[in-house]
Amino acid sequence: MSVSLRGLEKVFNELRVVHISDLHLGQWMSPERLAGVVGLVNEQSPDIVAITGDFVSFAVDQVAADLVNSLSQLCPKIVTFAVLGNHDHWMGAEKVRRILRESNIIDLSNDVYTLRREKAALHFAGIDDVMAQEHDLDRVLKKLPSSGPAVLLVHEPDFADVAAATGRFVLQLSGHSHGGQFVLPKIGTPFRGPHFKKYPLGRYQVEDMVVYTNRGLGTNTFWLRINCPPEITVLTLQAAH
């Protein structure tokens, strides 16, 4: 999917971002499936891999080694970023952060990373989980340089209203919703929960910011999807004319 971003310099044209979310390893997602997902991600030749939380569901210690074994095999040309989701906090945020470190993944929670090419900059920012009340947008905005477009990673998609109001972000990548798991003809997504009532799946325009909500890879509670398959999103960034 091609995404035109305001303020993006042409030196970043064709930058390839592969976005995944909601692994929920230990439920429907098995270690074997996760290894297959990593293989598919690598086949996309990503420059950057972005993961928007919920690595686990109801256990961490039992799946930690399997997560590291698979996630450490991600091989983007530049870097892998991640933020945490609500389940990660419920099950032990520091344990999940340790998994990220051991997998050579940068934890962007309430932080900023700047990618530079020639004299141009593209910023990647992350918000820690909103549902767990660990987000700190003020801290992120203070760290964010005043010039150069910024991409935001945040687990909960409905944070887009807050993010867009700052005028500082050109793209938000989120998960959390699993796409509603059920998409019905003529109805759409009937099941919308906390923090995914407005932007449950796919692409939206919120003020001057593009929002993309990934359908996720795993499931939680209900191991069933209807017209809502798991998703690996491939975004090709383009400078807006």
LINJO-V396246 format. One record per residue. N is the residue number from 1. RES is the residue in one small letter. SS is DSSP state (hx for helix, st for strand, lp for the rest). OMEGA is omega in radians with two decimals (999 if undefined). NEAR is the number of other ideal C-beta (glycine too) atoms within 8 Angstrom. Layout:
# LINJO-V396246
n,res,ss,omega,near
N,RES,SS,OMEGA,NEAR
N,RES,SS,OMEGA,NEAR
This chain:
# LINJO-V396246
n,res,ss,omega,near
1,m,lp,3.12,8
2,s,st,3.14,6
3,v,st,3.08,11
4,s,st,-3.05,9
5,l,st,3.13,14
6,r,lp,3.08,8
7,g,lp,-3.13,8
8,l,lp,3.12,15
9,e,lp,-3.06,10
10,k,hx,3.12,6
11,v,hx,3.10,7
12,f,hx,3.08,12
13,n,lp,3.11,9
14,e,lp,3.04,6
15,l,st,-2.99,10
16,r,st,3.14,13
17,v,st,3.07,15
18,v,st,-3.01,15
19,h,st,3.02,15
20,i,st,-3.07,15
21,s,lp,2.94,16
22,d,lp,3.10,15
23,l,lp,-3.13,15
24,h,lp,3.13,17
25,l,st,-3.13,15
26,g,lp,3.01,10
27,q,lp,3.11,11
28,w,lp,3.14,8
29,m,st,3.11,12
30,s,lp,3.06,7
31,p,hx,-3.14,10
32,e,hx,3.10,6
33,r,hx,-3.13,9
34,l,hx,3.08,14
35,a,hx,3.09,11
36,g,hx,3.10,8
37,v,hx,3.14,13
38,v,hx,3.08,12
39,g,hx,3.13,8
40,l,hx,3.10,9
41,v,hx,-3.13,13
42,n,hx,3.12,11
43,e,hx,-3.14,6
44,q,lp,-3.12,10
45,s,lp,-3.08,6
46,p,lp,2.89,13
47,d,lp,-3.12,8
48,i,st,2.97,16
49,v,st,3.12,14
50,a,st,-3.12,15
51,i,st,-3.01,14
52,t,st,2.85,18
53,g,lp,-3.03,17
54,d,lp,3.03,18
55,f,lp,-3.07,15
56,v,st,3.06,16
57,s,lp,-3.05,12
58,f,lp,3.11,7
59,a,lp,3.06,9
60,v,lp,-3.04,11
61,d,lp,-3.07,6
62,q,lp,-3.06,6
63,v,lp,-3.03,12
64,a,hx,-3.09,11
65,a,hx,3.13,6
66,d,hx,3.10,10
67,l,hx,3.14,15
68,v,hx,-3.13,11
69,n,hx,-3.11,10
70,s,hx,-3.04,12
71,l,hx,3.11,13
72,s,lp,3.12,9
73,q,lp,3.05,9
74,l,lp,-3.07,12
75,c,lp,3.03,4
76,p,lp,3.13,11
77,k,lp,-3.07,6
78,i,lp,-3.00,6
79,v,st,2.95,8
80,t,st,3.09,14
81,f,st,3.03,15
82,a,st,2.89,16
83,v,st,-3.12,17
84,l,lp,3.06,17
85,g,lp,-3.09,17
86,n,hx,3.13,13
87,h,hx,3.11,14
88,d,hx,3.11,15
89,h,hx,-3.13,13
90,w,hx,-3.07,6
91,m,hx,3.11,12
92,g,hx,-3.04,8
93,a,hx,-3.09,10
94,e,hx,3.08,6
95,k,hx,3.11,11
96,v,hx,3.10,14
97,r,hx,3.09,10
98,r,hx,3.08,9
99,i,hx,3.13,14
100,l,hx,3.13,12
101,r,hx,-3.12,9
102,e,hx,3.13,8
103,s,lp,-3.12,12
104,n,lp,3.09,6
105,i,lp,3.12,12
106,i,st,3.07,9
107,d,st,-3.08,12
108,l,lp,-3.08,13
109,s,st,-3.12,11
110,n,lp,-3.07,10
111,d,st,-3.09,10
112,v,st,3.05,13
113,y,st,-3.11,11
114,t,st,3.07,10
115,l,st,-3.10,11
116,r,st,3.02,7
117,r,st,-3.02,8
118,e,lp,-3.14,6
119,k,lp,-3.07,2
120,a,st,3.13,10
121,a,st,3.00,9
122,l,st,-3.05,16
123,h,st,3.00,14
124,f,st,-3.11,15
125,a,st,3.12,16
126,g,st,3.06,17
127,i,st,3.06,18
128,d,lp,-2.90,11
129,d,lp,-3.12,18
130,v,lp,-3.09,12
131,m,lp,3.11,12
132,a,lp,3.12,11
133,q,lp,3.11,6
134,e,lp,-3.11,12
135,h,lp,-3.14,11
136,d,lp,-3.09,9
137,l,hx,3.14,10
138,d,hx,3.12,6
139,r,hx,3.14,8
140,v,hx,-3.12,14
141,l,hx,3.09,9
142,k,hx,-3.14,6
143,k,hx,-3.03,8
144,l,lp,3.08,11
145,p,lp,-3.03,8
146,s,lp,-3.14,3
147,s,lp,-3.11,4
148,g,lp,-3.13,10
149,p,lp,-3.09,11
150,a,st,3.05,13
151,v,st,-3.09,16
152,l,st,2.99,12
153,l,st,3.08,16
154,v,st,-3.05,16
155,h,st,-3.03,17
156,e,st,-3.04,13
157,p,hx,-3.08,17
158,d,hx,3.00,10
159,f,hx,-3.12,14
160,a,hx,-3.14,15
161,d,hx,3.12,9
162,v,hx,-3.10,8
163,a,hx,-3.10,16
164,a,hx,-3.10,14
165,a,hx,3.11,7
166,t,hx,-3.09,9
167,g,lp,-3.01,6
168,r,lp,-3.07,7
169,f,lp,-3.14,12
170,v,lp,-3.10,12
171,l,st,3.01,14
172,q,st,3.07,18
173,l,st,-3.08,14
174,s,st,3.08,19
175,g,st,2.98,15
176,h,lp,-2.98,19
177,s,lp,-2.95,17
178,h,hx,-3.08,13
179,g,hx,-3.04,16
180,g,hx,-3.11,14
181,q,lp,3.12,11
182,f,st,3.09,12
183,v,lp,-3.01,10
184,l,st,3.12,10
185,p,lp,3.11,4
186,k,lp,3.14,4
187,i,lp,-3.10,6
188,g,st,-3.08,6
189,t,lp,-3.06,13
190,p,lp,-3.06,8
191,f,lp,-3.13,7
192,r,lp,-3.06,9
193,g,lp,-3.12,7
194,p,lp,3.06,5
195,h,lp,2.93,11
196,f,lp,3.10,15
197,k,lp,-3.03,8
198,k,lp,-3.00,8
199,y,lp,-2.98,13
200,p,lp,-3.14,12
201,l,lp,3.03,11
202,g,st,-2.98,6
203,r,st,3.11,7
204,y,st,2.97,10
205,q,st,3.13,7
206,v,st,-3.00,12
207,e,lp,-3.11,7
208,d,lp,-3.05,6
209,m,st,3.01,13
210,v,st,3.09,12
211,v,st,3.02,15
212,y,st,3.11,16
213,t,st,-3.14,16
214,n,lp,-3.11,15
215,r,lp,3.12,11
216,g,lp,-3.10,16
217,l,lp,-3.13,12
218,g,lp,3.04,14
219,t,lp,3.13,14
220,n,lp,-3.12,11
221,t,lp,3.13,3
222,f,lp,-3.11,6
223,w,lp,-3.05,5
224,l,lp,3.03,7
225,r,lp,3.08,11
226,i,st,-3.11,8
227,n,lp,-3.07,7
228,c,lp,-3.05,12
229,p,lp,3.02,5
230,p,lp,-2.97,8
231,e,lp,2.85,10
232,i,lp,-3.08,12
233,t,st,3.08,11
234,v,st,-3.12,11
235,l,st,3.05,12
236,t,st,-3.05,11
237,l,st,-3.13,13
238,q,st,3.04,11
239,a,st,3.12,10
240,a,lp,3.13,8
241,h,lp,999,3
